[in-house]
Structures are given as structure tokens and as C-alpha cells.
Amino acid sequence: MLYPELFKQLESVRWDMENDIPWASFEAKHLSDEQATTIKMNAITEWAALPATEMFLRDNRGDSDFSAFMSIWFFEEQKHSLVLMEYLRRFRPDLVPTEEELHNVRFEFDPAPALETLMLHFCGEIRLNHWYRRASEWHTEPVIKAIYGRLSQDEARHGGAYLKYMKRAIQTCGIEAKSAFAKVGVLMASARRTAQALHPTNLHVNKALFPRDTVQSRLPNPEWLEHWLDKQIDFDATWETKVVDRILHNMSLLLERSFGTVQELNKYRKELAREMGLAPDVPALAKPV
């Protein structure tokens, strides 16, 4: 089981919201209305760890080890939402999300293949780590800069934990796991070819609720994410390349084969598909808004 050791590792580096956040360093003149509004949106988005956890537990009923790990992931992701709300409560109480706004992003996700979902969220952690690093640089108020720094480090650790479960899946499921990871890796490393951000919170996950079947579509401002990325934190091609490089680097380690480009990973995916007797085309796992 991986859960006991992961618990120890993450427990040893867990930060305390009261003592490790420099609340006394707040500088009101460095927090604009625009910046404060983005913090509210991030707080609501992080709250979506609740339906994601419900999905993971439902779709991994046969894996008690991974399900137990969800207790850590869920706690730390909800803590991200809570610390952002605490920041607003202290310094911009008019922008604290309402319970209704939080509850709006709690909806049932359609069942999906567990291996593909695992890879999807692994890539999502990598992307969020880079988004929050960039957000920390964009913000000018010291306390929120420190908070985003903490959050980005947590997301990187979560990605590392998911990677351990992916390695275990290859040991137990072999080529099936490799194929699932390669397929989703190609999709998630191809974000530069799409007009929308590729992240779990921006993908269609409940056909019955379309078009309000993504986390982002259920925010107070559904257009917020793209504006935040493109116009505010300026998540440009240079930063996107960093995300893609990290995905390819980890895929190279995981699959024990060097992938310098998405095309090389896609070639490998097709090889696996042929070996499994499947069609080589990438099926649409989920499409961005």
C-alpha cells in the first residue's frame, strides 16, 4: 500500500494556516479589486475538489489504498479553498464566496475509466502548479503571493503522489495502463493547439447537464478562467511549454522511454494501440469548453 507512506510524507511538510501564512504582512495598497476577484474565483474552483473526490471514491471502489489517499488529497485541496476564503474574510469580506456559489460547483461527474481519470488529474496538478506559480508572480500583495506559493508546492506534491499510483498501475495493469496514460498525456500536452485551457475543471463531465457541465461553467463568471490566464497572470507560450515539458519528462520516466515532443508520445501511443489490437486514433476523452 502507498497510502501509509504518502501520509507520512505529506504530513511532514504540511503548512499551518494560522501560523505559516504571514497574515500580519498584509499591504492593502497592493491588492486591487481585480486581483481580489480572481482570488474569489480560485476559492470556488478549489471547492470543486469535493465532487472530484466523490467521483474518485465511486470509480475506485475496488482500490481501498487509493481511496484512502483521497482523504489526504481532499483535505489539502479543500484547505486551499479555505485559505483563499480566509484571506478574503480578513481583507475583502465583500468578496467571500457564498455557500450557494460554492455549492453550485458540486455536481455529479459521469463515470469514466479510472486509469484515464488518474492521468488526467496528474496532468491537472502539473498545470495548476504552474498556474499558481505564475499567479504568485502576478500578485503584488505579499500575503496572497505567499499563499499562492504554498498552493503551488502542494499541487506539485499531489502530482508526485498520483505518479506513484500510476507506477503501481503499470505494475498491475501493464499495457492497459500504459495505453491509458499515453492517450491522456497526448491530449493534455496538446493544449497549445486548443483555444481553451485543458484542465479537469474546464472539461465536460456530465452530459445531462450540458452546457453547464463543467466546473468553470458554474462559476459566477464562467469566462473567468481564460481571462485570468490570458489577460491577468499572462500564462503565455513560454509557461505552457514548461507544462508540456514536465508532462513529457514524467511520461519518459513512467514509461521508460524518452519523449521530447508530443508527437513522439503520440507515436508511442499508436504503437501500444496496435499491440492491443485497437484503432490508433485518440478517442475524445473530454473536450474543453
Salt bridges, closest charged atoms under 4 A:
GLU11 OE1 - ARG14 NH1 2.35
GLU18 OE1 - ARG90 NH2 3.53
GLU27 OE1 - HIS30 NE2 3.16
ASP33 OD1 - ARG92 NH1 2.72
GLU46 OE1 - HIS80 ND1 3.67
GLU54 OE2 - ARG106 NH2 2.31
ASP59 OD1 - ARG58 NE 2.71
ASP63 OD2 - ARG168 NH2 2.34
ASP65 OD2 - ARG168 NH1 2.90
GLU76 OE2 - ARG14 NH2 2.90
GLU76 OE1 - HIS158 NE2 2.60
GLU77 OE1 - HIS80 ND1 3.58
GLU77 OE2 - HIS158 ND1 2.88
GLU86 OE2 - ARG89 NH2 2.61
GLU86 OE2 - ARG90 NE 2.76
ASP94 OD2 - ARG92 NH2 2.78
GLU101 OE2 - LYS40 NZ 3.14
GLU108 OE2 - ARG58 NH1 3.46
GLU116 OE2 - LYS183 NZ 2.33
GLU125 OE2 - HIS158 ND1 3.95
GLU137 OE1 - ARG134 NH1 3.18
ASP154 OD2 - HIS80 NE2 2.81
ASP154 OD1 - ARG157 NH2 2.62
GLU155 OE2 - HIS80 ND1 3.26
GLU155 OE1 - HIS158 ND1 3.62
ASP213 OD1 - HIS204 ND1 2.67
GLU240 OE1 - ARG127 NH1 2.76
GLU271 OE1 - ARG257 NH1 2.84
